[in-house]
Amino acid sequence: MMIQRVEMCISLVKLAFEFVVVVAEAVGTVIHENSSNSHHSIHEYSPFIPFVGFLP
C-alpha cells in the first residue's frame, strides 16, 4: 500500500513538472511574439511579464 502511494506521488510530481515546463514554453513564446512585433508605438502600454525560463 505504501509503495502505491509513493508511486502515485512520483507520478503527480512528474505531471506537475511537465505542466510547469509547458507553461514556461508558452510564456516564452508570448514574450518572443511580443518582442518581434515591437514596431508599434513606443508609448503603447506593455505589461510586465516575468520570464520563467527553460530547463535543458
All heavy atoms as TSV, in Angstrom:
chain	resi	resn	atom	element	x	y	z
A	1	MET	N	N	0.818	-1.194	0.000
A	1	MET	CA	C	0.000	0.000	0.000
A	1	MET	C	C	0.867	1.265	0.000
A	1	MET	O	O	0.585	2.207	-0.715
A	1	MET	CB	C	-0.921	-0.024	1.220
A	1	MET	CG	C	-1.898	1.109	1.232
A	1	MET	SD	S	-3.049	0.999	-0.132
A	1	MET	CE	C	-4.554	1.297	0.697
A	2	MET	N	N	1.909	1.245	0.789
A	2	MET	CA	C	2.794	2.409	0.875
A	2	MET	C	C	3.524	2.633	-0.447
A	2	MET	O	O	3.709	3.775	-0.868
A	2	MET	CB	C	3.790	2.199	2.023
A	2	MET	CG	C	4.662	3.386	2.274
A	2	MET	SD	S	3.637	4.752	2.850
A	2	MET	CE	C	4.877	5.850	3.407
A	3	ILE	N	N	3.907	1.554	-1.114
A	3	ILE	CA	C	4.623	1.677	-2.385
A	3	ILE	C	C	3.715	2.309	-3.438
A	3	ILE	O	O	4.164	3.148	-4.228
A	3	ILE	CB	C	5.149	0.297	-2.843
A	3	ILE	CG1	C	6.229	-0.173	-1.874
A	3	ILE	CG2	C	5.700	0.375	-4.255
A	3	ILE	CD1	C	6.737	-1.571	-2.152
A	4	GLN	N	N	2.436	1.964	-3.446
A	4	GLN	CA	C	1.491	2.554	-4.388
A	4	GLN	C	C	1.342	4.051	-4.151
A	4	GLN	O	O	1.260	4.833	-5.104
A	4	GLN	CB	C	0.124	1.879	-4.272
A	4	GLN	CG	C	0.103	0.457	-4.800
A	4	GLN	CD	C	-1.246	-0.203	-4.593
A	4	GLN	OE1	O	-2.044	0.256	-3.778
A	4	GLN	NE2	N	-1.489	-1.295	-5.306
A	5	ARG	N	N	1.330	4.456	-2.912
A	5	ARG	CA	C	1.228	5.890	-2.599
A	5	ARG	C	C	2.464	6.638	-3.063
A	5	ARG	O	O	2.376	7.747	-3.592
A	5	ARG	CB	C	1.021	6.092	-1.104
A	5	ARG	CG	C	-0.350	5.683	-0.638
A	5	ARG	CD	C	-0.541	5.971	0.820
A	5	ARG	NE	N	-1.865	5.534	1.262
A	5	ARG	CZ	C	-2.294	5.646	2.485
A	5	ARG	NH1	N	-1.515	6.174	3.418
A	5	ARG	NH2	N	-3.500	5.233	2.804
A	6	VAL	N	N	3.632	6.043	-2.878
A	6	VAL	CA	C	4.877	6.683	-3.325
A	6	VAL	C	C	4.888	6.784	-4.843
A	6	VAL	O	O	5.271	7.821	-5.408
A	6	VAL	CB	C	6.111	5.909	-2.793
A	6	VAL	CG1	C	7.378	6.423	-3.436
A	6	VAL	CG2	C	6.189	6.007	-1.281
A	7	GLU	N	N	4.469	5.727	-5.533
A	7	GLU	CA	C	4.410	5.760	-6.992
A	7	GLU	C	C	3.425	6.813	-7.480
A	7	GLU	O	O	3.693	7.523	-8.453
A	7	GLU	CB	C	4.022	4.383	-7.532
A	7	GLU	CG	C	5.108	3.340	-7.393
A	7	GLU	CD	C	4.653	1.957	-7.836
A	7	GLU	OE1	O	3.439	1.757	-8.076
A	7	GLU	OE2	O	5.513	1.069	-7.941
A	8	MET	N	N	2.286	6.931	-6.813
A	8	MET	CA	C	1.304	7.944	-7.184
A	8	MET	C	C	1.863	9.343	-6.964
A	8	MET	O	O	1.679	10.242	-7.790
A	8	MET	CB	C	0.014	7.772	-6.395
A	8	MET	CG	C	-1.096	8.683	-6.848
A	8	MET	SD	S	-2.603	8.589	-5.873
A	8	MET	CE	C	-2.973	6.852	-5.921
A	9	CYS	N	N	2.574	9.533	-5.880
A	9	CYS	CA	C	3.179	10.837	-5.586
A	9	CYS	C	C	4.211	11.202	-6.650
A	9	CYS	O	O	4.253	12.328	-7.124
A	9	CYS	CB	C	3.813	10.812	-4.204
A	9	CYS	SG	S	4.557	12.374	-3.721
A	10	ILE	N	N	5.027	10.230	-7.037
A	10	ILE	CA	C	6.033	10.465	-8.076
A	10	ILE	C	C	5.355	10.814	-9.397
A	10	ILE	O	O	5.791	11.727	-10.109
A	10	ILE	CB	C	6.956	9.235	-8.216
A	10	ILE	CG1	C	7.840	9.114	-6.974
A	10	ILE	CG2	C	7.816	9.337	-9.472
A	10	ILE	CD1	C	8.641	7.821	-6.912
A	11	SER	N	N	4.278	10.120	-9.729
A	11	SER	CA	C	3.541	10.411	-10.962
A	11	SER	C	C	2.965	11.820	-10.937
A	11	SER	O	O	3.024	12.543	-11.945
A	11	SER	CB	C	2.416	9.405	-11.159
A	11	SER	OG	O	2.924	8.113	-11.295
A	12	LEU	N	N	2.431	12.231	-9.806
A	12	LEU	CA	C	1.873	13.578	-9.698
A	12	LEU	C	C	2.959	14.647	-9.800
A	12	LEU	O	O	2.753	15.702	-10.403
A	12	LEU	CB	C	1.097	13.727	-8.397
A	12	LEU	CG	C	-0.238	12.989	-8.342
A	12	LEU	CD1	C	-0.834	13.084	-6.939
A	12	LEU	CD2	C	-1.207	13.532	-9.368
A	13	VAL	N	N	4.115	14.384	-9.224
A	13	VAL	CA	C	5.226	15.339	-9.316
A	13	VAL	C	C	5.691	15.456	-10.761
A	13	VAL	O	O	5.958	16.559	-11.258
A	13	VAL	CB	C	6.384	14.922	-8.375
A	13	VAL	CG1	C	7.631	15.725	-8.666
A	13	VAL	CG2	C	5.964	15.087	-6.926
A	14	LYS	N	N	5.779	14.339	-11.474
A	14	LYS	CA	C	6.167	14.372	-12.891
A	14	LYS	C	C	5.149	15.164	-13.707
A	14	LYS	O	O	5.524	15.966	-14.572
A	14	LYS	CB	C	6.291	12.956	-13.450
A	14	LYS	CG	C	7.520	12.219	-12.987
A	14	LYS	CD	C	7.567	10.830	-13.606
A	14	LYS	CE	C	8.766	10.046	-13.137
A	14	LYS	NZ	N	8.812	8.691	-13.729
A	15	LEU	N	N	3.873	14.930	-13.446
A	15	LEU	CA	C	2.817	15.643	-14.155
A	15	LEU	C	C	2.892	17.148	-13.880
A	15	LEU	O	O	2.770	17.964	-14.802
A	15	LEU	CB	C	1.453	15.096	-13.752
A	15	LEU	CG	C	0.243	15.666	-14.476
A	15	LEU	CD1	C	0.300	15.338	-15.955
A	15	LEU	CD2	C	-1.025	15.107	-13.857
A	16	ALA	N	N	3.106	17.512	-12.641
A	16	ALA	CA	C	3.231	18.930	-12.282
A	16	ALA	C	C	4.444	19.560	-12.952
A	16	ALA	O	O	4.383	20.696	-13.437
A	16	ALA	CB	C	3.321	19.085	-10.767
A	17	PHE	N	N	5.548	18.813	-13.015
A	17	PHE	CA	C	6.758	19.325	-13.660
A	17	PHE	C	C	6.523	19.543	-15.149
A	17	PHE	O	O	6.919	20.579	-15.703
A	17	PHE	CB	C	7.913	18.342	-13.434
A	17	PHE	CG	C	9.209	18.803	-14.025
A	17	PHE	CD1	C	9.929	19.818	-13.435
A	17	PHE	CD2	C	9.692	18.219	-15.184
A	17	PHE	CE1	C	11.124	20.251	-13.988
A	17	PHE	CE2	C	10.879	18.644	-15.735
A	17	PHE	CZ	C	11.598	19.654	-15.142
A	18	GLU	N	N	5.849	18.613	-15.809
A	18	GLU	CA	C	5.539	18.778	-17.231
A	18	GLU	C	C	4.645	19.988	-17.450
A	18	GLU	O	O	4.819	20.733	-18.415
A	18	GLU	CB	C	4.866	17.525	-17.770
A	18	GLU	CG	C	5.794	16.338	-17.897
A	18	GLU	CD	C	5.076	15.086	-18.377
A	18	GLU	OE1	O	3.932	15.200	-18.868
A	18	GLU	OE2	O	5.664	13.995	-18.257
A	19	PHE	N	N	3.693	20.202	-16.549
A	19	PHE	CA	C	2.817	21.366	-16.652
A	19	PHE	C	C	3.610	22.663	-16.550
A	19	PHE	O	O	3.397	23.600	-17.321
A	19	PHE	CB	C	1.739	21.306	-15.562
A	19	PHE	CG	C	0.844	22.504	-15.540
A	19	PHE	CD1	C	-0.153	22.652	-16.482
A	19	PHE	CD2	C	1.003	23.480	-14.568
A	19	PHE	CE1	C	-0.985	23.759	-16.468
A	19	PHE	CE2	C	0.181	24.580	-14.536
A	19	PHE	CZ	C	-0.822	24.731	-15.497
A	20	VAL	N	N	4.538	22.717	-15.608
A	20	VAL	CA	C	5.364	23.919	-15.437
A	20	VAL	C	C	6.200	24.173	-16.685
A	20	VAL	O	O	6.340	25.314	-17.134
A	20	VAL	CB	C	6.256	23.787	-14.181
A	20	VAL	CG1	C	7.317	24.872	-14.142
A	20	VAL	CG2	C	5.400	23.824	-12.925
A	21	VAL	N	N	6.740	23.118	-17.281
A	21	VAL	CA	C	7.549	23.273	-18.497
A	21	VAL	C	C	6.690	23.805	-19.639
A	21	VAL	O	O	7.109	24.703	-20.375
A	21	VAL	CB	C	8.230	21.932	-18.872
A	21	VAL	CG1	C	8.840	22.000	-20.254
A	21	VAL	CG2	C	9.278	21.574	-17.845
A	22	VAL	N	N	5.486	23.274	-19.802
A	22	VAL	CA	C	4.602	23.737	-20.875
A	22	VAL	C	C	4.222	25.203	-20.674
A	22	VAL	O	O	4.234	25.994	-21.630
A	22	VAL	CB	C	3.343	22.841	-20.960
A	22	VAL	CG1	C	2.289	23.463	-21.849
A	22	VAL	CG2	C	3.720	21.459	-21.461
A	23	VAL	N	N	3.919	25.577	-19.446
A	23	VAL	CA	C	3.576	26.975	-19.171
A	23	VAL	C	C	4.777	27.880	-19.440
A	23	VAL	O	O	4.635	28.965	-20.017
A	23	VAL	CB	C	3.057	27.140	-17.724
A	23	VAL	CG1	C	2.952	28.607	-17.336
A	23	VAL	CG2	C	1.717	26.447	-17.568
A	24	ALA	N	N	5.971	27.446	-19.050
A	24	ALA	CA	C	7.176	28.250	-19.293
A	24	ALA	C	C	7.413	28.430	-20.791
A	24	ALA	O	O	7.774	29.522	-21.245
A	24	ALA	CB	C	8.385	27.582	-18.638
A	25	GLU	N	N	7.206	27.377	-21.571
A	25	GLU	CA	C	7.371	27.491	-23.019
A	25	GLU	C	C	6.329	28.437	-23.615
A	25	GLU	O	O	6.638	29.222	-24.512
A	25	GLU	CB	C	7.273	26.120	-23.668
A	25	GLU	CG	C	8.469	25.240	-23.388
A	25	GLU	CD	C	8.309	23.839	-23.949
A	25	GLU	OE1	O	7.209	23.505	-24.454
A	25	GLU	OE2	O	9.288	23.079	-23.882
A	26	ALA	N	N	5.100	28.376	-23.114
A	26	ALA	CA	C	4.053	29.267	-23.614
A	26	ALA	C	C	4.379	30.725	-23.293
A	26	ALA	O	O	4.213	31.602	-24.140
A	26	ALA	CB	C	2.710	28.878	-23.021
A	27	VAL	N	N	4.844	30.977	-22.090
A	27	VAL	CA	C	5.222	32.344	-21.705
A	27	VAL	C	C	6.381	32.828	-22.569
A	27	VAL	O	O	6.390	33.965	-23.034
A	27	VAL	CB	C	5.571	32.416	-20.202
A	27	VAL	CG1	C	6.221	33.741	-19.858
A	27	VAL	CG2	C	4.327	32.198	-19.361
A	28	GLY	N	N	7.352	31.957	-22.804
A	28	GLY	CA	C	8.477	32.323	-23.667
A	28	GLY	C	C	8.023	32.639	-25.078
A	28	GLY	O	O	8.519	33.584	-25.704
A	29	THR	N	N	7.073	31.876	-25.599
A	29	THR	CA	C	6.552	32.129	-26.941
A	29	THR	C	C	5.825	33.464	-26.995
A	29	THR	O	O	6.005	34.238	-27.944
A	29	THR	CB	C	5.585	30.995	-27.361
A	29	THR	OG1	O	6.295	29.758	-27.319
A	29	THR	CG2	C	5.039	31.225	-28.748
A	30	VAL	N	N	5.028	33.753	-25.985
A	30	VAL	CA	C	4.307	35.029	-25.949
A	30	VAL	C	C	5.293	36.189	-25.882
A	30	VAL	O	O	5.145	37.184	-26.592
A	30	VAL	CB	C	3.334	35.063	-24.749
A	30	VAL	CG1	C	2.812	36.472	-24.504
A	30	VAL	CG2	C	2.193	34.096	-24.983
A	31	ILE	N	N	6.308	36.069	-25.063
A	31	ILE	CA	C	7.303	37.146	-24.957
A	31	ILE	C	C	8.036	37.319	-26.279
A	31	ILE	O	O	8.270	38.440	-26.731
A	31	ILE	CB	C	8.281	36.844	-23.802
A	31	ILE	CG1	C	7.561	36.994	-22.469
A	31	ILE	CG2	C	9.496	37.779	-23.859
A	31	ILE	CD1	C	8.385	36.576	-21.282
A	32	HIS	N	N	8.372	36.208	-26.925
A	32	HIS	CA	C	9.073	36.288	-28.213
A	32	HIS	C	C	8.186	36.946	-29.265
A	32	HIS	O	O	8.653	37.779	-30.041
A	32	HIS	CB	C	9.501	34.889	-28.664
A	32	HIS	CG	C	10.170	34.879	-29.993
A	32	HIS	ND1	N	11.433	35.395	-30.173
A	32	HIS	CD2	C	9.753	34.437	-31.199
A	32	HIS	CE1	C	11.763	35.259	-31.448
A	32	HIS	NE2	N	10.753	34.678	-32.090
A	33	GLU	N	N	6.913	36.562	-29.312
A	33	GLU	CA	C	5.990	37.157	-30.280
A	33	GLU	C	C	5.804	38.646	-30.003
A	33	GLU	O	O	5.738	39.431	-30.938
A	33	GLU	CB	C	4.640	36.438	-30.233
A	33	GLU	CG	C	4.680	35.038	-30.780
A	33	GLU	CD	C	4.978	34.982	-32.260
A	33	GLU	OE1	O	4.484	35.850	-33.005
A	33	GLU	OE2	O	5.721	34.078	-32.665
A	34	ASN	N	N	5.711	39.026	-28.737
A	34	ASN	CA	C	5.544	40.439	-28.405
A	34	ASN	C	C	6.782	41.239	-28.769
A	34	ASN	O	O	6.688	42.367	-29.224
A	34	ASN	CB	C	5.223	40.612	-26.921
A	34	ASN	CG	C	3.791	40.252	-26.602
A	34	ASN	OD1	O	2.947	40.194	-27.481
A	34	ASN	ND2	N	3.526	40.004	-25.334
A	35	SER	N	N	7.959	40.659	-28.573
A	35	SER	CA	C	9.183	41.395	-28.879
A	35	SER	C	C	9.412	41.474	-30.385
A	35	SER	O	O	10.013	42.423	-30.868
A	35	SER	CB	C	10.385	40.752	-28.193
A	35	SER	OG	O	10.628	39.463	-28.732
A	36	SER	N	N	8.931	40.493	-31.145
A	36	SER	CA	C	9.104	40.545	-32.594
A	36	SER	C	C	8.116	41.517	-33.233
A	36	SER	O	O	8.326	41.972	-34.347
A	36	SER	CB	C	8.945	39.152	-33.203
A	36	SER	OG	O	7.624	38.700	-33.068
A	37	ASN	N	N	7.046	41.851	-32.547
A	37	ASN	CA	C	6.073	42.819	-33.043
A	37	ASN	C	C	6.277	44.166	-32.364
A	37	ASN	O	O	5.325	44.852	-32.039
A	37	ASN	CB	C	4.644	42.320	-32.787
A	37	ASN	CG	C	4.333	41.085	-33.586
A	37	ASN	OD1	O	4.903	40.881	-34.652
A	37	ASN	ND2	N	3.434	40.265	-33.082
A	38	SER	N	N	7.508	44.561	-32.159
A	38	SER	CA	C	7.801	45.789	-31.411
A	38	SER	C	C	7.816	47.028	-32.292
A	38	SER	O	O	8.296	48.065	-31.876
A	38	SER	CB	C	9.146	45.650	-30.689
A	38	SER	OG	O	10.173	45.486	-31.650
A	39	HIS	N	N	7.291	46.968	-33.505
A	39	HIS	CA	C	7.265	48.126	-34.378
A	39	HIS	C	C	6.101	49.064	-34.066
A	39	HIS	O	O	5.904	50.035	-34.753
A	39	HIS	CB	C	7.207	47.680	-35.841
A	39	HIS	CG	C	5.982	46.890	-36.172
A	39	HIS	ND1	N	5.888	45.548	-35.914
A	39	HIS	CD2	C	4.801	47.275	-36.720
A	39	HIS	CE1	C	4.698	45.123	-36.295
A	39	HIS	NE2	N	4.014	46.138	-36.786
A	40	HIS	N	N	5.356	48.762	-33.011
A	40	HIS	CA	C	4.250	49.620	-32.603
A	40	HIS	C	C	4.795	50.881	-31.928
A	40	HIS	O	O	5.984	51.040	-31.725
A	40	HIS	CB	C	3.307	48.879	-31.640
A	40	HIS	CG	C	2.648	47.693	-32.275
A	40	HIS	ND1	N	1.771	47.800	-33.313
A	40	HIS	CD2	C	2.763	46.373	-32.013
A	40	HIS	CE1	C	1.374	46.608	-33.668
A	40	HIS	NE2	N	1.963	45.714	-32.898
A	41	SER	N	N	3.895	51.734	-31.562
A	41	SER	CA	C	4.255	52.989	-30.918
A	41	SER	C	C	5.033	52.745	-29.624
A	41	SER	O	O	4.751	51.817	-28.876
A	41	SER	CB	C	2.991	53.787	-30.609
A	41	SER	OG	O	3.317	54.922	-29.857
A	42	ILE	N	N	5.993	53.576	-29.364
A	42	ILE	CA	C	6.807	53.461	-28.154
A	42	ILE	C	C	5.961	53.736	-26.914
A	42	ILE	O	O	6.193	53.177	-25.856
A	42	ILE	CB	C	8.011	54.425	-28.210
A	42	ILE	CG1	C	8.935	54.031	-29.354
A	42	ILE	CG2	C	8.760	54.459	-26.896
A	42	ILE	CD1	C	10.081	54.976	-29.575
A	43	HIS	N	N	4.949	54.585	-27.051
A	43	HIS	CA	C	4.122	54.968	-25.916
A	43	HIS	C	C	3.039	53.952	-25.595
A	43	HIS	O	O	2.287	54.147	-24.656
A	43	HIS	CB	C	3.501	56.341	-26.172
A	43	HIS	CG	C	4.529	57.400	-26.410
A	43	HIS	ND1	N	5.360	57.861	-25.419
A	43	HIS	CD2	C	4.886	58.054	-27.537
A	43	HIS	CE1	C	6.169	58.763	-25.924
A	43	HIS	NE2	N	5.907	58.896	-27.203
A	44	GLU	N	N	2.966	52.908	-26.376
A	44	GLU	CA	C	1.950	51.889	-26.128
A	44	GLU	C	C	2.273	51.147	-24.837
A	44	GLU	O	O	3.415	50.799	-24.571
A	44	GLU	CB	C	1.914	50.906	-27.297
A	44	GLU	CG	C	0.822	49.864	-27.183
A	44	GLU	CD	C	0.787	48.981	-28.415
A	44	GLU	OE1	O	0.972	49.504	-29.516
A	44	GLU	OE2	O	0.583	47.784	-28.238
A	45	TYR	N	N	1.257	50.886	-24.027
A	45	TYR	CA	C	1.446	50.208	-22.744
A	45	TYR	C	C	1.718	48.725	-22.977
A	45	TYR	O	O	1.012	48.066	-23.703
A	45	TYR	CB	C	0.206	50.380	-21.870
A	45	TYR	CG	C	0.252	49.579	-20.608
A	45	TYR	CD1	C	1.074	49.958	-19.545
A	45	TYR	CD2	C	-0.490	48.419	-20.474
A	45	TYR	CE1	C	1.123	49.212	-18.393
A	45	TYR	CE2	C	-0.446	47.662	-19.314
A	45	TYR	CZ	C	0.357	48.071	-18.286
A	45	TYR	OH	O	0.417	47.325	-17.138
A	46	SER	N	N	2.769	48.218	-22.365
A	46	SER	CA	C	3.042	46.782	-22.426
A	46	SER	C	C	3.263	46.295	-21.000
A	46	SER	O	O	4.190	46.726	-20.320
A	46	SER	CB	C	4.266	46.487	-23.286
A	46	SER	OG	O	5.382	47.107	-22.750
A	47	PRO	N	N	2.402	45.411	-20.513
A	47	PRO	CA	C	2.539	44.940	-19.126
A	47	PRO	C	C	3.785	44.097	-18.931
A	47	PRO	O	O	4.260	43.450	-19.860
A	47	PRO	CB	C	1.274	44.100	-18.918
A	47	PRO	CG	C	0.879	43.673	-20.283
A	47	PRO	CD	C	1.297	44.789	-21.202
A	48	PHE	N	N	4.299	44.119	-17.736
A	48	PHE	CA	C	5.488	43.344	-17.413
A	48	PHE	C	C	5.112	41.871	-17.242
A	48	PHE	O	O	4.229	41.537	-16.471
A	48	PHE	CB	C	6.127	43.867	-16.130
A	48	PHE	CG	C	7.281	43.023	-15.654
A	48	PHE	CD1	C	8.479	43.037	-16.334
A	48	PHE	CD2	C	7.151	42.200	-14.554
A	48	PHE	CE1	C	9.534	42.256	-15.906
A	48	PHE	CE2	C	8.193	41.417	-14.126
A	48	PHE	CZ	C	9.394	41.453	-14.802
A	49	ILE	N	N	5.774	41.003	-17.987
A	49	ILE	CA	C	5.559	39.561	-17.866
A	49	ILE	C	C	6.897	38.940	-17.496
A	49	ILE	O	O	7.841	39.005	-18.279
A	49	ILE	CB	C	5.045	38.953	-19.181
A	49	ILE	CG1	C	3.746	39.614	-19.607
A	49	ILE	CG2	C	4.862	37.447	-19.035
A	49	ILE	CD1	C	3.255	39.166	-20.960
A	50	PRO	N	N	7.002	38.361	-16.325
A	50	PRO	CA	C	8.290	37.777	-15.929
A	50	PRO	C	C	8.627	36.566	-16.782
A	50	PRO	O	O	7.763	35.767	-17.129
A	50	PRO	CB	C	8.067	37.370	-14.469
A	50	PRO	CG	C	6.604	37.204	-14.352
A	50	PRO	CD	C	5.982	38.171	-15.309
A	51	PHE	N	N	9.882	36.436	-17.137
A	51	PHE	CA	C	10.334	35.298	-17.917
A	51	PHE	C	C	10.637	34.145	-16.983
A	51	PHE	O	O	11.442	34.260	-16.081
A	51	PHE	CB	C	11.571	35.682	-18.730
A	51	PHE	CG	C	12.038	34.588	-19.627
A	51	PHE	CD1	C	11.297	34.233	-20.732
A	51	PHE	CD2	C	13.188	33.898	-19.337
A	51	PHE	CE1	C	11.721	33.219	-21.556
A	51	PHE	CE2	C	13.624	32.874	-20.148
A	51	PHE	CZ	C	12.892	32.532	-21.251
A	52	VAL	N	N	9.988	33.021	-17.203
A	52	VAL	CA	C	10.133	31.875	-16.313
A	52	VAL	C	C	11.418	31.119	-16.618
A	52	VAL	O	O	12.135	30.723	-15.725
A	52	VAL	CB	C	8.906	30.940	-16.429
A	52	VAL	CG1	C	9.086	29.724	-15.548
A	52	VAL	CG2	C	7.650	31.683	-16.053
A	53	GLY	N	N	11.723	30.947	-17.889
A	53	GLY	CA	C	12.948	30.246	-18.275
A	53	GLY	C	C	12.679	28.845	-18.739
A	53	GLY	O	O	11.588	28.312	-18.609
A	54	PHE	N	N	13.692	28.238	-19.300
A	54	PHE	CA	C	13.592	26.899	-19.836
A	54	PHE	C	C	14.596	25.996	-19.158
A	54	PHE	O	O	15.687	26.416	-18.809
A	54	PHE	CB	C	13.848	26.883	-21.346
A	54	PHE	CG	C	12.861	27.703	-22.111
A	54	PHE	CD1	C	13.184	28.960	-22.552
A	54	PHE	CD2	C	11.596	27.204	-22.365
A	54	PHE	CE1	C	12.273	29.709	-23.271
A	54	PHE	CE2	C	10.681	27.945	-23.068
A	54	PHE	CZ	C	11.013	29.198	-23.516
A	55	LEU	N	N	14.228	24.753	-19.025
A	55	LEU	CA	C	15.136	23.762	-18.447
A	55	LEU	C	C	15.736	22.939	-19.578
A	55	LEU	O	O	15.068	22.663	-20.562
A	55	LEU	CB	C	14.383	22.853	-17.478
A	55	LEU	CG	C	13.783	23.570	-16.276
A	55	LEU	CD1	C	12.943	22.583	-15.476
A	55	LEU	CD2	C	14.879	24.142	-15.412
A	56	PRO	N	N	16.985	22.551	-19.450
A	56	PRO	CA	C	17.618	21.788	-20.530
A	56	PRO	C	C	17.011	20.412	-20.698
A	56	PRO	O	O	16.374	19.859	-19.900
A	56	PRO	CB	C	19.057	21.667	-20.089
A	56	PRO	CG	C	19.102	22.009	-18.654
A	56	PRO	CD	C	17.862	22.774	-18.351
